[in-house]
Structures are given as C-alpha cells and as structure tokens.
C-alpha cells in the first residue's frame, strides 16, 4: 500500500460562518473578521489583527433585516417541541426519555451581499470609535470599551450602542447611522451620551453592583443598552419647538413587571423570598429572585437571564382574560407571546425554588449572582422536580 502523508493545520482564527476570514482595513491597519451565529437574531463579529482578537461586537437584527440575509433551518419545530414537552410534563399528559433538543441554525442567502453589509457595519464602528478621540485606539479597545452592539432595522438602518469605562466613569453612547432630522433645518446622524450610575444599576436590577465578580459586572453593563433609546425625528412633524431644544434625546425604557411568586421561609426568622418575571420592550429579560436576610440584615438576590426566542410562541392566540392575570400590569404582551409566563405559573416557580434553596435552609444556595434561566428551567429539571 502506498504511503501517504497528511498534514493537520491549526488555524488561530476560527472560520465562523464563512469558509475563510474576511479582510478589511480598520484603524489604519489590515485586519480580518469572522462572523458567528449566537441565537435568535443575534450574531457576533470578531476582528483580528495579526491573528490576535482586538475587538468583538454583537449585531442584532430585526425580522425584516434577518430575512434579508438569512433563513432559519429546522427552527420552529425544535423550539416548539421543547415547549410542548415542558408543558405536557407539568400537566402530566405525557412523559419522554430525552432531555435535550436541537438548536436551530441559519443559512446565508447571499454571501457577497452579507459580506458587503458587514464591511459597512465595521466602517461605521470605526467612525464611532474614532469619535471618542482616544490617543491609543488599541488600548481603548482593550481596556476601556465594555460593550458595543449594533441593532439593524428595516434591512439596512444601523443603530450603534457603546458602553465605555474611563477613570471609573461609565458612559453609554448611542448613535444612528442613518439620517433623521437633527433640527428643523438640519439632517444628519442622531447621537448622544449619558452617564450610567450605580444607582441606576441598583434600581433596574436590584443587585449590589460592587458585590459582583468581574465577569458578572461585564455582563450587567452589556445589558444596559436595553434600557435606553435614542429619540430621533423622522419628519418635521415629529417635533415641537420644545422638543428641538432637547440637548439629550436619550430616553429610559420602562421595565415590564410580570407575574410574581412569593414564599415565606420560617426558621428563627420569617424570611420572605420574591420571584419576579421582568421584561423590557414587551420581551422577557430576566427572572429576579430577592431575599432579605433578616439575620444578616442584607439583601440577597439572583438574576436569571432569559433566551427569549426559546420561549416565543410561533402563533399568537387571541387574548383570553383569566383571573390570574390580575396580578400582572404591563406584561400582557409577554403573557400572550411567550410560553414562559405559562410555564412559570404551572410550576416553574416551584422548580426554581427547589433548585436554588436547599431544604431546611434560609439561604440561596448558588455561587455567583447571574445565571441563565434555561440552565434551571428546562424539560429535565421539571421532570425531575
């Protein structure tokens, strides 16, 4: 038999969604980039220079933008079957032996069109970074840039959000890369910035920012962009004389508070624990668990962030009023559009409670304060509890 030699090549740059990394000139140097599908309509783009990761950011597409470049493969049947397994298990209608389900993947419709679009996104990001007027851009990207996200709407309109931390101060910078009315006489790209305070983080998440580890702090700061929007005037009729004088068009977005679950642990002290579903933009964002330790006189809590699209109903049924919905206020859209609300009410709260609070204990038994809900609330955990 003829001897054949084979070589194994190890690449330091992951290929991502393309067979090869793509080249572009950024920050005065030749760079490469790769694109990765994360979940839902979310993607990550990683920029390399000399095989070293110098920057990464997320791109979140709306439905029309996603449909312009991608299509889902085996999506609805996988996620919907998982939700039906969870609900059927809770109601003891059926049982099953599997404890996993396939995640969806995406298919690129037009490779060249997508590459051209991502290159445009990268050029817009370069513009935004240069506007921060940092002497050492590479140091800024490594040490000061906390998060950078792009939201794409209407197929091509790009909204950028940047979180930076310089000398202990945290700022959020928002900018639109499409033209709107900046004043009654001027068109341009709307943009503004706002300082993020510790009080704001405490108010939104009910968690002591200083008690988090570094990775948890980074995670929270990356979520900050969900709670602000940049008000823009698409036409002259959108603004009044008073509106045009607004120096900072950044507006806060209210949270949607969902169904709650409360228990009372009785030991030497009566210790209440509150479970709350919280959303933003009428989408589930996280489940918050609050416990006030009356013995140590301190607030303890956990956050369970949600992968919203795993819980989404593909066909929204007409709203039917039920008596239990009286405990909700602004989250009716969440109750109607997502399985999560129903799963929590049917027994999900009890499952989470059993997993995080040991029997005969008045302490929350979890390392770290930030988790993913699907690690605790899934078909397997419900079936076993």
ZAMARZA-661219 format. One record per residue (C-alpha): residue number from 0; z negated, x, y. Coordinates in Angstrom, 3 decimals. Layout:
N
<r NUM <Z X Y>> ...
***
This chain:
385
<r 0 <0.000 0.000 0.000>> <r 1 <0.968 1.344 3.370>> <r 2 <-1.956 2.301 5.562>> <r 3 <-2.019 0.580 8.906>> <r 4 <-4.191 1.453 11.855>> <r 5 <-5.681 -1.218 14.048>> <r 6 <-7.299 -0.860 17.424>> <r 7 <-10.061 -3.059 18.804>> <r 8 <-10.008 -3.277 22.588>> <r 9 <-13.124 -4.285 24.506>> <r 10 <-12.478 -5.839 27.912>> <r 11 <-15.187 -5.711 30.564>> <r 12 <-13.611 -8.676 32.392>> <r 13 <-13.731 -11.984 30.469>> <r 14 <-10.369 -13.705 30.312>> <r 15 <-11.635 -17.133 31.269>> <r 16 <-9.114 -19.963 31.326>> <r 17 <-6.111 -17.631 31.682>> <r 18 <-4.882 -15.017 29.219>> <r 19 <-5.209 -12.367 31.938>> <r 20 <-7.336 -11.951 35.031>> <r 21 <-5.563 -12.650 38.318>> <r 22 <-5.178 -10.131 41.156>> <r 23 <-5.808 -10.690 44.875>> <r 24 <-6.668 -8.608 47.942>> <r 25 <-10.126 -9.512 49.314>> <r 26 <-12.446 -7.806 51.800>> <r 27 <-9.873 -5.031 52.228>> <r 28 <-9.759 -4.104 48.529>> <r 29 <-7.799 -5.044 45.444>> <r 30 <-9.800 -7.490 43.325>> <r 31 <-9.395 -9.557 40.167>> <r 32 <-10.695 -13.017 39.386>> <r 33 <-11.309 -15.197 36.351>> <r 34 <-11.958 -18.930 36.161>> <r 35 <-14.290 -20.702 33.725>> <r 36 <-14.875 -24.374 32.935>> <r 37 <-18.576 -25.279 33.102>> <r 38 <-18.934 -29.042 32.730>> <r 39 <-17.828 -32.343 34.218>> <r 40 <-15.557 -31.493 37.173>> <r 41 <-17.266 -28.155 37.768>> <r 42 <-15.735 -24.679 37.412>> <r 43 <-16.895 -21.139 38.140>> <r 44 <-14.717 -18.418 39.641>> <r 45 <-15.865 -14.802 39.243>> <r 46 <-14.461 -11.996 41.429>> <r 47 <-14.361 -8.423 40.125>> <r 48 <-13.720 -5.095 41.768>> <r 49 <-13.270 -2.052 39.545>> <r 50 <-14.454 -4.181 36.605>> <r 51 <-17.726 -4.989 38.424>> <r 52 <-18.715 -8.545 39.355>> <r 53 <-19.032 -8.635 43.152>> <r 54 <-19.150 -12.406 43.731>> <r 55 <-19.022 -15.735 41.954>> <r 56 <-18.919 -19.307 43.168>> <r 57 <-18.559 -22.847 41.872>> <r 58 <-15.731 -25.258 42.549>> <r 59 <-16.496 -28.969 42.171>> <r 60 <-13.500 -31.286 42.130>> <r 61 <-13.388 -34.988 42.800>> <r 62 <-11.467 -37.202 40.365>> <r 63 <-8.127 -37.000 42.173>> <r 64 <-8.359 -33.208 42.554>> <r 65 <-9.270 -32.760 38.887>> <r 66 <-6.364 -34.929 37.802>> <r 67 <-4.041 -32.822 39.936>> <r 68 <-4.709 -29.641 37.915>> <r 69 <-6.409 -30.598 34.631>> <r 70 <-6.759 -33.152 31.896>> <r 71 <-9.671 -33.655 29.512>> <r 72 <-9.355 -33.103 25.777>> <r 73 <-11.484 -35.296 23.458>> <r 74 <-13.913 -36.212 26.205>> <r 75 <-14.777 -39.892 26.232>> <r 76 <-15.188 -40.365 22.508>> <r 77 <-17.568 -37.394 22.202>> <r 78 <-19.899 -38.190 25.088>> <r 79 <-19.841 -41.924 24.462>> <r 80 <-20.631 -41.489 20.775>> <r 81 <-23.649 -39.360 21.646>> <r 82 <-24.972 -42.046 23.987>> <r 83 <-24.454 -44.741 21.376>> <r 84 <-26.303 -42.624 18.788>> <r 85 <-29.238 -42.272 21.178>> <r 86 <-29.429 -45.986 21.980>> <r 87 <-28.899 -47.057 18.370>> <r 88 <-31.613 -44.665 17.224>> <r 89 <-34.044 -46.076 19.770>> <r 90 <-33.332 -49.633 18.703>> <r 91 <-33.385 -48.608 15.021>> <r 92 <-29.985 -50.119 14.439>> <r 93 <-28.637 -47.113 12.567>> <r 94 <-29.508 -43.567 11.614>> <r 95 <-27.429 -40.438 11.293>> <r 96 <-27.852 -36.964 9.874>> <r 97 <-26.113 -34.986 12.610>> <r 98 <-27.918 -33.600 15.659>> <r 99 <-25.036 -32.257 17.681>> <r 100 <-21.881 -33.394 19.397>> <r 101 <-18.791 -31.622 20.622>> <r 102 <-18.479 -30.715 24.267>> <r 103 <-15.232 -31.617 25.975>> <r 104 <-12.666 -29.022 27.005>> <r 105 <-9.925 -29.114 29.609>> <r 106 <-6.232 -28.358 29.614>> <r 107 <-4.404 -26.827 32.586>> <r 108 <-1.409 -28.905 33.643>> <r 109 <0.434 -26.315 35.756>> <r 110 <-0.806 -22.700 35.557>> <r 111 <1.136 -21.375 38.566>> <r 112 <0.069 -24.299 40.742>> <r 113 <-3.588 -23.787 39.821>> <r 114 <-3.440 -20.017 40.475>> <r 115 <-1.923 -20.653 43.898>> <r 116 <-4.684 -23.150 44.687>> <r 117 <-7.488 -20.780 43.595>> <r 118 <-5.989 -17.925 45.608>> <r 119 <-6.073 -20.217 48.651>> <r 120 <-9.750 -21.004 47.921>> <r 121 <-10.501 -17.270 47.738>> <r 122 <-8.819 -16.638 51.084>> <r 123 <-10.879 -19.418 52.672>> <r 124 <-14.071 -17.937 51.213>> <r 125 <-13.145 -14.523 52.622>> <r 126 <-12.772 -16.146 56.044>> <r 127 <-16.186 -17.813 55.745>> <r 128 <-17.877 -14.570 54.641>> <r 129 <-16.277 -12.582 57.464>> <r 130 <-17.501 -15.178 59.972>> <r 131 <-21.084 -14.175 59.100>> <r 132 <-20.335 -10.836 60.839>> <r 133 <-22.191 -8.619 58.392>> <r 134 <-21.524 -4.878 58.718>> <r 135 <-21.717 -4.221 54.979>> <r 136 <-19.980 -7.134 53.233>> <r 137 <-20.655 -5.861 49.713>> <r 138 <-24.389 -5.516 50.458>> <r 139 <-24.382 -9.031 51.936>> <r 140 <-22.708 -10.471 48.830>> <r 141 <-25.216 -8.758 46.547>> <r 142 <-28.474 -9.125 48.477>> <r 143 <-28.174 -11.992 50.976>> <r 144 <-25.762 -14.551 49.535>> <r 145 <-27.737 -17.066 47.470>> <r 146 <-25.132 -19.701 46.672>> <r 147 <-21.545 -20.508 47.536>> <r 148 <-19.888 -23.750 46.445>> <r 149 <-16.586 -25.418 47.142>> <r 150 <-16.032 -29.163 46.962>> <r 151 <-12.407 -30.228 46.688>> <r 152 <-11.462 -33.776 47.680>> <r 153 <-8.151 -35.623 47.948>> <r 154 <-6.397 -32.995 45.793>> <r 155 <-6.492 -30.157 48.313>> <r 156 <-9.146 -30.580 51.041>> <r 157 <-11.785 -27.847 50.718>> <r 158 <-15.403 -28.172 51.819>> <r 159 <-17.489 -24.997 51.633>> <r 160 <-21.277 -24.680 51.493>> <r 161 <-23.064 -21.338 51.724>> <r 162 <-26.777 -20.552 51.352>> <r 163 <-27.955 -17.186 52.623>> <r 164 <-31.319 -15.474 52.936>> <r 165 <-31.683 -12.790 55.602>> <r 166 <-35.060 -11.311 56.587>> <r 167 <-36.865 -14.142 54.786>> <r 168 <-34.990 -16.897 56.629>> <r 169 <-32.906 -19.313 54.539>> <r 170 <-29.871 -20.929 56.159>> <r 171 <-27.317 -23.429 54.937>> <r 172 <-23.807 -23.101 56.377>> <r 173 <-21.261 -25.902 55.932>> <r 174 <-17.577 -25.710 56.815>> <r 175 <-14.494 -27.824 56.181>> <r 176 <-11.187 -26.049 55.657>> <r 177 <-9.071 -28.950 56.825>> <r 178 <-8.526 -30.280 60.315>> <r 179 <-10.569 -33.054 61.891>> <r 180 <-11.441 -33.932 65.487>> <r 181 <-13.981 -31.477 66.913>> <r 182 <-13.910 -33.293 70.238>> <r 183 <-11.763 -35.864 71.963>> <r 184 <-9.276 -33.143 72.883>> <r 185 <-9.579 -30.588 70.074>> <r 186 <-8.629 -30.426 66.392>> <r 187 <-10.000 -27.771 64.040>> <r 188 <-12.199 -26.895 61.067>> <r 189 <-15.633 -28.523 61.438>> <r 190 <-18.614 -26.289 60.675>> <r 191 <-22.321 -25.871 61.390>> <r 192 <-25.549 -24.406 60.035>> <r 193 <-29.176 -25.419 59.571>> <r 194 <-32.354 -23.602 58.568>> <r 195 <-33.941 -24.568 55.239>> <r 196 <-37.725 -24.624 55.434>> <r 197 <-40.392 -24.522 52.752>> <r 198 <-41.494 -27.979 53.932>> <r 199 <-38.038 -29.382 53.195>> <r 200 <-38.094 -27.985 49.640>> <r 201 <-41.583 -29.368 49.066>> <r 202 <-40.566 -32.770 50.406>> <r 203 <-37.416 -33.078 48.278>> <r 204 <-38.619 -31.578 45.020>> <r 205 <-42.442 -31.982 45.193>> <r 206 <-42.808 -28.452 43.930>> <r 207 <-44.504 -25.374 45.408>> <r 208 <-41.608 -23.003 46.052>> <r 209 <-43.848 -19.930 46.047>> <r 210 <-45.112 -20.614 42.509>> <r 211 <-41.597 -20.474 41.045>> <r 212 <-40.211 -17.375 39.407>> <r 213 <-37.148 -15.728 40.948>> <r 214 <-34.588 -17.438 38.734>> <r 215 <-36.173 -20.848 39.451>> <r 216 <-36.118 -20.153 43.191>> <r 217 <-32.437 -19.278 42.994>> <r 218 <-31.758 -22.474 41.051>> <r 219 <-33.505 -24.667 43.622>> <r 220 <-31.728 -23.001 46.535>> <r 221 <-28.366 -23.595 44.860>> <r 222 <-29.236 -27.302 44.660>> <r 223 <-29.989 -27.503 48.393>> <r 224 <-26.349 -28.147 49.262>> <r 225 <-26.519 -31.550 47.508>> <r 226 <-28.871 -32.848 50.195>> <r 227 <-26.753 -32.265 53.288>> <r 228 <-23.336 -33.278 54.511>> <r 229 <-21.184 -32.256 57.432>> <r 230 <-20.263 -35.207 59.609>> <r 231 <-16.642 -34.993 60.700>> <r 232 <-14.442 -37.224 62.840>> <r 233 <-11.180 -38.033 61.082>> <r 234 <-9.938 -40.047 64.039>> <r 235 <-10.871 -40.536 67.678>> <r 236 <-12.185 -43.995 66.840>> <r 237 <-14.919 -42.431 64.642>> <r 238 <-16.969 -41.071 67.541>> <r 239 <-18.606 -42.376 70.683>> <r 240 <-19.330 -40.312 73.786>> <r 241 <-22.834 -39.697 72.460>> <r 242 <-21.511 -38.565 69.061>> <r 243 <-19.222 -35.935 70.604>> <r 244 <-22.224 -34.303 72.263>> <r 245 <-23.979 -33.771 68.929>> <r 246 <-24.349 -29.993 68.621>> <r 247 <-25.209 -30.001 64.913>> <r 248 <-23.312 -32.551 62.829>> <r 249 <-25.177 -31.651 59.619>> <r 250 <-26.943 -34.714 58.256>> <r 251 <-29.512 -35.067 55.474>> <r 252 <-28.713 -37.233 52.471>> <r 253 <-31.405 -39.596 51.202>> <r 254 <-32.551 -39.448 47.605>> <r 255 <-32.213 -42.418 45.238>> <r 256 <-35.542 -43.113 43.512>> <r 257 <-35.151 -44.627 40.061>> <r 258 <-37.430 -46.246 37.505>> <r 259 <-40.880 -44.739 37.169>> <r 260 <-43.242 -44.279 34.272>> <r 261 <-46.961 -43.679 34.744>> <r 262 <-49.632 -42.725 32.246>> <r 263 <-53.324 -42.003 32.604>> <r 264 <-54.871 -39.229 30.532>> <r 265 <-58.592 -39.837 30.130>> <r 266 <-60.856 -36.901 29.333>> <r 267 <-63.646 -35.744 31.589>> <r 268 <-61.404 -36.818 34.451>> <r 269 <-58.852 -39.585 34.845>> <r 270 <-55.595 -37.707 35.286>> <r 271 <-52.529 -39.709 36.361>> <r 272 <-49.041 -38.432 35.489>> <r 273 <-45.954 -39.877 37.149>> <r 274 <-42.410 -39.687 35.771>> <r 275 <-39.597 -40.486 38.212>> <r 276 <-35.803 -40.530 37.969>> <r 277 <-34.334 -39.183 41.210>> <r 278 <-30.707 -39.145 42.262>> <r 279 <-28.502 -38.231 45.187>> <r 280 <-25.109 -39.702 46.154>> <r 281 <-25.928 -42.511 43.673>> <r 282 <-25.846 -39.956 40.841>> <r 283 <-28.831 -38.891 38.700>> <r 284 <-30.042 -35.478 39.842>> <r 285 <-33.330 -34.810 38.017>> <r 286 <-36.411 -36.295 36.411>> <r 287 <-39.614 -35.244 38.122>> <r 288 <-42.967 -35.164 36.356>> <r 289 <-46.006 -34.967 38.660>> <r 290 <-49.586 -34.447 37.533>> <r 291 <-52.522 -33.928 39.857>> <r 292 <-55.113 -31.809 38.081>> <r 293 <-58.393 -33.234 39.360>> <r 294 <-60.366 -30.438 37.702>> <r 295 <-58.475 -27.593 39.401>> <r 296 <-57.592 -29.743 42.430>> <r 297 <-53.934 -28.816 42.371>> <r 298 <-50.565 -30.497 41.892>> <r 299 <-48.645 -29.569 38.762>> <r 300 <-45.132 -30.644 38.097>> <r 301 <-41.875 -30.132 36.227>> <r 302 <-38.267 -30.785 37.147>> <r 303 <-35.707 -31.753 34.503>> <r 304 <-32.227 -31.475 35.973>> <r 305 <-29.541 -33.755 34.611>> <r 306 <-25.965 -33.164 33.457>> <r 307 <-24.841 -36.439 34.991>> <r 308 <-21.500 -36.750 33.242>> <r 309 <-23.037 -36.693 29.762>> <r 310 <-24.801 -39.955 30.660>> <r 311 <-21.953 -41.669 32.506>> <r 312 <-20.631 -44.978 31.259>> <r 313 <-16.847 -44.898 30.996>> <r 314 <-16.553 -48.630 31.568>> <r 315 <-18.908 -50.069 34.174>> <r 316 <-20.011 -53.569 33.198>> <r 317 <-20.707 -56.254 35.830>> <r 318 <-24.231 -56.087 37.200>> <r 319 <-26.745 -58.290 35.389>> <r 320 <-30.102 -58.718 37.041>> <r 321 <-33.122 -58.099 34.863>> <r 322 <-36.792 -58.473 35.664>> <r 323 <-37.482 -54.796 35.009>> <r 324 <-35.092 -53.777 37.788>> <r 325 <-37.587 -54.941 40.383>> <r 326 <-39.264 -51.539 40.112>> <r 327 <-36.137 -49.830 41.479>> <r 328 <-34.941 -49.578 45.032>> <r 329 <-31.810 -47.606 45.819>> <r 330 <-30.731 -46.503 42.344>> <r 331 <-28.924 -49.659 41.241>> <r 332 <-25.668 -47.709 41.039>> <r 333 <-27.360 -45.227 38.711>> <r 334 <-28.630 -48.045 36.506>> <r 335 <-25.176 -49.581 36.271>> <r 336 <-23.043 -46.442 35.965>> <r 337 <-25.178 -44.290 33.639>> <r 338 <-26.783 -44.631 30.227>> <r 339 <-29.730 -42.503 31.402>> <r 340 <-31.652 -45.324 33.024>> <r 341 <-31.434 -47.473 29.879>> <r 342 <-32.359 -44.563 27.584>> <r 343 <-35.453 -43.763 29.656>> <r 344 <-36.605 -47.377 29.691>> <r 345 <-36.006 -47.870 25.967>> <r 346 <-38.291 -44.979 25.028>> <r 347 <-37.042 -41.818 26.727>> <r 348 <-40.128 -41.605 28.911>> <r 349 <-42.318 -41.625 25.806>> <r 350 <-40.262 -38.836 24.178>> <r 351 <-40.537 -36.593 27.240>> <r 352 <-44.251 -37.338 27.451>> <r 353 <-44.855 -36.301 23.826>> <r 354 <-42.832 -33.094 24.189>> <r 355 <-44.488 -31.762 27.336>> <r 356 <-48.090 -32.958 26.954>> <r 357 <-49.928 -31.827 23.797>> <r 358 <-52.159 -34.318 22.038>> <r 359 <-55.714 -34.453 23.400>> <r 360 <-54.734 -32.318 26.396>> <r 361 <-54.716 -32.910 30.126>> <r 362 <-52.270 -30.056 30.798>> <r 363 <-48.476 -29.947 30.925>> <r 364 <-47.528 -27.524 28.191>> <r 365 <-44.323 -25.868 29.400>> <r 366 <-43.531 -22.367 30.553>> <r 367 <-41.655 -22.489 33.818>> <r 368 <-41.221 -25.491 36.063>> <r 369 <-37.484 -26.103 35.919>> <r 370 <-35.714 -27.273 32.773>> <r 371 <-32.644 -29.152 31.657>> <r 372 <-33.268 -32.744 30.651>> <r 373 <-30.822 -32.680 27.734>> <r 374 <-32.925 -29.992 26.033>> <r 375 <-35.749 -32.535 25.754>> <r 376 <-33.960 -35.863 25.691>> <r 377 <-31.223 -35.945 23.051>> <r 378 <-30.464 -37.699 19.788>> <r 379 <-32.519 -35.223 17.710>> <r 380 <-35.660 -35.381 19.886>> <r 381 <-35.526 -39.184 19.965>> <r 382 <-35.006 -39.445 16.215>> <r 383 <-37.950 -37.106 15.519>> <r 384 <-40.332 -38.715 18.008>> 
***
